[in-house]
Amino acid sequence: MASGKKGNLYEVLGVPRDADAKAIKKAYRKLARQYHPDVNPGDAAAEERFKRISEANAVLSDQEKRRNYDEFGGVSLEGGFDSDAARRAREAFGARFGTGGRAEGFPGFGGQSFDFGNLEDLLGRSFGGRGRGRGRALRGEDIHASMDLDFLEAARGGEKRLTIARPNPSGAPITETVTVRIPPGVSDGGRIRLPQKGAPGRGGGPPGDLWATIRVRPHPVFRREGRALHVEAPISVREAIRGAKIEIPTLEGRATVTVPPGTDSGRKLRLRGKGITDPGGGPSGDLFVTVQIRVPRDLSDEAQKGVDELAAFDPPDLREELFK
């Protein structure tokens, strides 16, 4: 993905060059939803835009790739790019032409215009012969696909089969089914990389990668916030007043949680380590149980009298704090 073909990556996502990681992620998610192929079936322009958005996010959301892109521009995205070798090549070029290593086409090079001469050859040799000149080994293009997962599949991880279309060495499209390993805790919008499962390279270059963008279907009971897992649990008035031990669902099965006496509706109870697994190997999140008091309906006259008797224990003014 060269900058000349793909355009400025910041412009692709519509963010300024000093945008932080949160702004880049927000912009990517908004555009990805707008241009996703499933939302625009048969729209080749939207599909190409989605691909450019995904490629831009892959670079700008990666600290090292973004740093290299800011310094060297699109050439940093070529296969086999070596930032240290590129700096040496730039210095050698600058020493030869008296430019101090600055040249047009690189964001940090000052915007001066020079005849590049054999700069492309110099960089190509620095990057292990994978430059863009004729006869050199070229890395294949990356392929992007989406993969739908159930909530529990994403939370627990596992393996899933994905059928993709990619070109063979002659350029003709072929259909292939690959196995994707799902890391436990992968989130909606996350991406899984399958090395060398993209388009074939040219001139002996390696294949590109396959990037599978994850879309997680919502769960009827669980709700996720980062690595925290949330579930609502109904309790009776008696359980709220006197306390109780209740069963609640977790990712591993049923668990018991204690409802303290005098629990109000909306109170959160926590089960440590019962949330979402960290794909990076960190500690798992917690499971938060929000209790909701269910009030009985269609009470008999006798039951209504019992409720009236409970009124003697009500605080004098439940809503006093609203007016402070």
N, C-alpha and C positions, 0 to 999 in steps of 0.2 A: 504494500500500500504506500505509494509515493505521494508526497504532498501535492505535486503538480497535477495528479489525476484526481485526488480525493478532495482537494481544497484544504484550507486551514481547519484543523480539527476543532479548535475553539469555536469557529464560525459554524461548523457542522452541528455542534450542540447548542449554539447560541449563547455562549457564556464568555465573559472576559478572560483574558490571559491570567489574571490573578484570582480567578474563582477558586474557592476552597473545595475540598472533597465532597462536602455535603451538597454544595450548589451543583457540582458536576453530576452527582448521583440523581438529584432531583430533576435536572434537565433531561438526563438520559431516560429516566423512567417515564416522564411525560411524553417525550417524543417517541419512545419505543411503543407505548400504548397507542399513539396516534397512527403510526406507520406500520404496525405489525402486519405481516402478510395475512394472518387470520382475520384481521379487521378489514383488510383491503384485498379480498380474493381476486386474483386475475389482474391486479394493478402492478405492472412491471415497474413503473416509476416509484411507487410506494415501497416495493420490495427492495429496489436499489437504495432508496433513502434509508430504509431500515438497516440495510447492510452497512452503509456508511456511518450511521449513528452508532451501531454496535462496535464497529472498528474504532471509531473515535473514542468511545467510552473505554474500550479495552486498553488504549494507550494512556488516556488522561486520568484514569482511575488507578493506574499503576505508578507508584512514586518514581521508580527508576526509569521506566519508559517515558514518563512525562518529562523528567529532567533532561533526558537525552534528546527528546523531541524539541524542547525549548531551546536547547543549545545548538542542535544540528539540523532540525527540520525533518523533512520526509525521508532523507537518506538514513536516518536512525531506525527506520521501520523495515529496512531491507534485511533479509535473512543473513545471519552471520555478522551483524554489525558489532563492532568493538569500539566503545567510546574512547578508550585510551589510544588505540591505534588511529582513530579518527583525529584525535587532537594532535598526534605526532604528524599525521599527514597534512593537517591544516597548517601547522607551524612550518613544515617543510615547504608547502606551497606559498605561504606568506613570505618566507625568507627568499624564495626564488623570485617573486614578483614585487617584493617590497611593500606588501599590503599589511604586514603584521598579522597575517593569518586570517584576515577578514575578507569575505567574498559575498556577493549578492546571492540570495536564495537560501541563506541560513539565517533564522530569526535573530541570532546573537551576533551576526557578522557586520552590522553597521550599515547595510543598505548600499554600499559602494558597488559599482559595476565594473567587472573585469572580464577579460577573455579567459575562460577556465582552462583552455589548453588541455592538458592531460590530467586535470584534477580528478575527473571521474575514474580514469585508469588508476590513479594513485589511491583513491579511496577503495576502488574495487580490489586492489591487491591487499590493502589493509584489512578488508573484511573477508579475507579468505577466498577471493576469486568469485564472490557472489554479487558483484555489482550489476548494473543494468546494461552494460555494453554488450555488443553483439558477440556471440560465441561463449559467453560466460554462463556458469551454472546459475539458474534462477530458481529460487524457492517458489513452490506452488502457492496459489491463493488460498486463504482460509475460507472455510465453508461455515455458514451459520444456519442453525436449525433450532426449532423450539420443541420442548418436551413437556407434556402435561403430566403432573404427578398428583395423586391423592395426598391429602394433608399428612396422613400417617406414613406414606411412602417417603415423603420428604423428611419427616421427623426421624424416622427409624433408619433410613438408608437402605441400600440393597443394590440390586442390578435390574436394569430395564433394557429392553431391546428397542432400537431406534432405526427406522428405515430412512435412508437419505439418498439423494440423487447427486452424483458428482461426475465430472468428466474423467474419461480414461486418458491415457497418454496421447491418443490421437485427437482428443477433444470431444468425442461423442459421449453423451450422457449415459451413465450406467446407474442401476439401482443396487444399493448394498444395505444390508442390515448389520448394524454394529451393536455390541453390548456396551452399555454405559454404566459405570460404577457410580452409584449415588451415595455421596458421603452423608452420614447422619447429620441432620440439622441444616441441610441446604435450604436457603430461603427463596421466596418468590422473587423472580428477577435475577437470581444468581446464575452464574455461568460455569459450565463444566468443560474443560479442555481435553480433547482427545488428540494427542500429538500425532502428526503425520497421517491423519485421516481426512485431510482436505484434498484440494486439487493436486495432481501430480506436478512435480517440478519440470523445468526444461533444461536441457544441456547437462543432465546429470545432477541437477539440484534436488534437494529433498522435497517431499510433499508438504503442503500447508497443513494447518491444523483444522480440526472440527470443533466448533464452539456450540455447545447446546445450552440455550437459554431456558431456564426453568420457570414454569408457570404452575403455581400450587393452587389446587382447588380448595375452597374453604371447607371447614369441618362444621358439622351441626352442633357440636358441643364445645370443642376447644377453640381458643383464639390465641394467636401468637403476637407478642411484642418483643422483637429482638430474640433473646434466648429465654425470655419469660413466657410461661404458658398460663392461660387464664381459663377458668371454668366457673359457671354459676351453679350453685347448689340450693335447691329449695329446702326450707326447714319449716316445721310447724310452729305455732305460737308457743305450745308447751315446750318444745325443744329449745326455743329461743330463751324462754324464761328460766328453765331448769337446767339447761345444758344437755348435751347428748354426744354420743359417738356415732358418726354417720359415715357411710361408704361413698367414695367419690371415684370417678375414673381417672386413670393416669395412662401414660403411653405404654407402661408395662402391665397394666391390668388394674384391678381394684386396690384401693388403699383406704385406710381408716383415718379420719381426722376428728379431733375433739372440738366440739362447739362449746365454748365456756358459758356458764350460766349468765343470763342477762345480756345476751348478744343482740345487738341491733341489726336490722336489715341493712345490707350493704357492707358489713364488716368483712375484711379480707383476712383469711387464714393462709399461712404459708407452709408448703412442704418443700424443704430445701433439696436441691439437686434432682427434682422430679420434672424439671422443665425440658427445654430443648438442648440437645447435645451441641457443643461447639465444634464445627467442622475443623477448626484449627487446632484442636487438641486441648483447649482450655477447659475450665470447669463448666459443667452443665448449668443451665438456668434453673430457676425455682418455679414451682407450680403454685399459683395463687387461686384460692377458692373464695369466691364472693358469695356469701350466704344471702338468700332472699326469703323473707318471711312470707309464707302463704297464709292468707287470712281465710278461715272457713266461711262458707256461704250457706244460705238456706238453713239457718239454725232454728231449732225448735224453741218454743216459748221457755222451756226449762233451761235450755242452753243459753238463751238470751239473758235470763236472770243471772246465770253464772258470770257472764261477761260484765253485767252491771255491778256485780259484787267486786270484780277485779278493779273497777274504776276507783275504788277507795285507795288503791296503791299507786295510782298515777301521780307523777310529779305535779306540783301545784300549777305550773305554767310551762308546758312543753315547748312553746314557741317564744319564750321570753328573750332568748339570745338573738332572735331575728331582728329585734328592734334596738339593739345596743349600738 
